[in-house]
Amino acid sequence: MLFTDGPYVETKEFLGGFALVDVADDEAAKMWAGKIAEACGWPHEIRRFKPQPQTK
């Protein structure tokens, strides 16, 4: 697997879709992105989402 920090493809179309994976850290995110990329045969971009605020 090859991991890079960019450049990212600038396109208005999506070529496949997206996957949301809840992981503990960036290393786990890279590992899962690599597994998904190998399974689908497409490169993947990793983005971090802000956690939802806790409501009571």
MIMAR-233518 format. One record per residue (C-alpha): x, y, z; residue number from 1. Coordinates in steps of 0.001 Angstrom, whole numbers, plus 500000, padded with zeros to 6 digits. Layout:
residues N
{X X&Y Y&Z Z&i NUM}
...
This chain:
residues 56
{X 500000&Y 500000&Z 500000&i 1}
{X 501132&Y 503547&Z 499273&i 2}
{X 500070&Y 506431&Z 501534&i 3}
{X 500559&Y 510059&Z 500469&i 4}
{X 499510&Y 513428&Z 501865&i 5}
{X 498118&Y 514574&Z 498508&i 6}
{X 497614&Y 516040&Z 496002&i 7}
{X 493948&Y 515146&Z 495939&i 8}
{X 491980&Y 514714&Z 492755&i 9}
{X 489814&Y 517731&Z 492042&i 10}
{X 486644&Y 516493&Z 490394&i 11}
{X 482948&Y 517226&Z 490567&i 12}
{X 482042&Y 513559&Z 490137&i 13}
{X 482402&Y 510699&Z 492556&i 14}
{X 483908&Y 507586&Z 491030&i 15}
{X 482720&Y 505113&Z 493617&i 16}
{X 481240&Y 506216&Z 496888&i 17}
{X 482420&Y 506615&Z 500425&i 18}
{X 482810&Y 504621&Z 503606&i 19}
{X 482530&Y 505845&Z 507176&i 20}
{X 484659&Y 503914&Z 509630&i 21}
{X 484750&Y 504680&Z 513367&i 22}
{X 488351&Y 504124&Z 514491&i 23}
{X 490524&Y 505179&Z 517410&i 24}
{X 493282&Y 507044&Z 515534&i 25}
{X 494806&Y 508028&Z 512183&i 26}
{X 496892&Y 504852&Z 511925&i 27}
{X 493786&Y 502676&Z 512216&i 28}
{X 492066&Y 504858&Z 509601&i 29}
{X 494990&Y 504331&Z 507200&i 30}
{X 494913&Y 500575&Z 507793&i 31}
{X 491171&Y 500350&Z 507016&i 32}
{X 491451&Y 502671&Z 504013&i 33}
{X 494173&Y 500397&Z 502654&i 34}
{X 492053&Y 497291&Z 503148&i 35}
{X 489038&Y 498904&Z 501462&i 36}
{X 491205&Y 500219&Z 498614&i 37}
{X 492652&Y 496756&Z 497975&i 38}
{X 489193&Y 495163&Z 498064&i 39}
{X 487663&Y 497653&Z 495588&i 40}
{X 490722&Y 498348&Z 493473&i 41}
{X 490387&Y 502155&Z 493894&i 42}
{X 492490&Y 504651&Z 495857&i 43}
{X 490837&Y 506171&Z 498930&i 44}
{X 491096&Y 509545&Z 500615&i 45}
{X 490989&Y 509759&Z 504404&i 46}
{X 489173&Y 512658&Z 506069&i 47}
{X 488518&Y 513277&Z 509738&i 48}
{X 485020&Y 514234&Z 510919&i 49}
{X 484345&Y 516309&Z 514004&i 50}
{X 482599&Y 514337&Z 516735&i 51}
{X 478925&Y 515091&Z 517344&i 52}
{X 478307&Y 517099&Z 520524&i 53}
{X 476804&Y 515094&Z 523368&i 54}
{X 473151&Y 515943&Z 524061&i 55}
{X 471416&Y 515249&Z 527342&i 56}
